[in-house]
Amino acid sequence: GAGIPAFFTKTGAGTWHHLGGMPQRYAPDGSRAVVQASEPKPSRAFAVPGGGGGETAEYVMEEALGGDFALVKAWKADTEGNLVYRKTARNHNPAIATAGRVTIAEVEEVVAAGELDPDEVHTPGIYVDRVVQGERMGVIERLTLADDPSTSTFSPRTKPADALRERIVKRAALELRDGDYVNLGIGMPTLISDYVPGGVSVTLQAENGMLGAGPFPLRGAEDCDLINAGKQTVTALPGASFFSADTSFAMIRGGHCDVTVLGTMEVAANGDMANYLIPGKLVKGMGGAMDLVSSGSKVIVTMEHTDRKGNPKVLPRCTLPLTGQRVVSLIITEKAVFEVKPDGAGLLLAEVGEGETVESVRAATAADFDVSDALRPMRQ
């Protein structure tokens, strides 16, 4: 909707998204055979913004997306079509509202022109063609409460698997430094916020449009318009801010987040990672992961050391389609902590988990690795 037909981004460079081969259509017989895959996208090398040292990187050309209709959900509208969104419900709506030939907004309340503060209008009425007033839905997909353990499936005291996951997230929390802006991926990484060391203050960035995400709410304080990227109910800390998802990803791609923690299905010795697609079996979708890992922030992978069948997940090379090339800085599992050497030169075993030895870690790891001269037990 901005008259820009295409732009260049580092996101997805070197992956199927860039090189082609991404499944777009499967056979209708249920075989999951790919009958249509994506074509390669143009790319070119640019100097890395803010690099300062003449460093260049490959950037992929993305064509703009538009549609005949854009359907958005807002909190309030006035009779001029101006829209106001509420908290994290802003999400992708402002950008989508600009991208359709006809934009239809469902709102909870319609007020007369002049009743909305012009300073608080998020989508100007010039983009909006229809307004439909509906009831407040109030749907919460993942109600998570600080004072009700039944709303969380994580129970390290009663579940051995969760006890191992707790070991991982406790160790990952020690990587956070005072003042860091941190993005925690869906799943295990979201647990890290409960284990940040005392005296360390970090700001959590939720990619659906929030800085300053706080702990889960108490019962009665939950808000369907205040959730994290994993759709869990959260609170807002003093100094928090809300914004649209496109602003959120501008922060990410611009390198303004210091640390990204996310899970993965495979990670390679050179720092490659694959976390969104098992061809013919699973299409999780990459979500924001491709943006996050290409941003230049410190990328920490938290995962179980092997899959459910006992197969290693730390490999010489990833066998699944890549989310990013040479992007991982640190790998933390229940068995070990690996540092990825600069320029993808291999792995360095820095710490071993409780009950583990160098030999037991080697037996569970397909990739070769060096052992640090300062090898120590995994910190907690």
Secondary structure as UniProt FT lines:
FT   STRAND          6..9
FT   TURN            11..14
FT   HELIX           16..19
FT   STRAND          23..26
FT   TURN            28..31
FT   STRAND          34..37
FT   STRAND          43..47
FT   TURN            49..50
FT   STRAND          56..63
FT   STRAND          67..78
FT   TURN            79..80
FT   STRAND          83..84
FT   HELIX           87..89
FT   TURN            91..92
FT   HELIX           93..97
FT   STRAND          100..111
FT   TURN            113..114
FT   HELIX           118..120
FT   HELIX           125..127
FT   STRAND          130..133
FT   TURN            146..147
FT   HELIX           149..151
FT   TURN            156..158
FT   HELIX           160..173
FT   TURN            174..175
FT   TURN            178..179
FT   STRAND          181..184
FT   TURN            186..187
FT   HELIX           188..195
FT   TURN            198..199
FT   STRAND          203..206
FT   TURN            207..209
FT   STRAND          210..213
FT   TURN            219..220
FT   TURN            224..225
FT   TURN            229..230
FT   STRAND          232..233
FT   STRAND          236..242
FT   HELIX           245..253
FT   TURN            254..255
FT   STRAND          259..262
FT   STRAND          266..268
FT   TURN            269..270
FT   STRAND          273..274
FT   STRAND          277..278
FT   TURN            279..281
FT   STRAND          282..283
FT   TURN            287..288
FT   HELIX           289..293
FT   STRAND          298..302
FT   TURN            308..309
FT   STRAND          314..315
FT   STRAND          330..332
FT   STRAND          336..340
FT   HELIX           342..344
FT   STRAND          347..352
FT   TURN            354..355
FT   HELIX           358..363
FT   STRAND          370..377
//
